[in-house]
């Protein structure tokens, strides 16, 4: 991976060296836990893709949820990339953190795209109005999970590096 993708403000934010919440997580243990959770998130996202793609089966005058399906596919791909980054973190590979960060960003973008697609779909198909009420909860759930995982990844330390000392 090129150095500009490894060392930039997205992968190494200003709060990464001295996090506001002082948790110390080694990247190996954190990578294992997040790899398991990221794999579960990817499988759940795959279930969402199949569920969203089947919304209009057998209904006349139902517009296909194209943007919603695209968003859930991007969300799923983001979680697969993030899980691969978590696995690399577990194996102490130097590219683990960038892969995890970019996967989480891709998952967040997919979540936003899926939410916008859901709003468009529910607006075009009033039969699914009740489905739109739960979409905001799912949107915030995935967004909070991505943000928490991002914070944990960028504040984690390699196993051989000691946590920063407060002066």
Order of alpha helices (4+ residues) and beta strands (2+ residues): alpha-alpha-alpha-alpha-alpha
